[in-house]
Amino acid sequence: MSTTEYVAQLTEKHHRIDEEIQSEMTHPSADRLHITELKREKLRLKEKINELSS
C-alpha cells in the first residue's frame, strides 16, 4: 500500500470518527467518556495524517 492510499484510509477513518462524535453529542444522555476517547483518537489520526503528508 502506498503512502497516499494509507493517508486516504486514515482520512476516511478520521471522517467516520467525526460523524460518530457528532451523533453521540446529539443524544441527551451522551457518554462523555466515550466522546473524549473518540476525540483523542481523531486527534491522533489527524497528527498521523499531517506527519505523513509533510
Secondary structure, DSSP 8 states (H G I E B T S, - for coil): --HHHHHHHHHHHHHHHHHHHHHHHHSTT--HHHHHHHHHHHHHHHHHHHHHH-
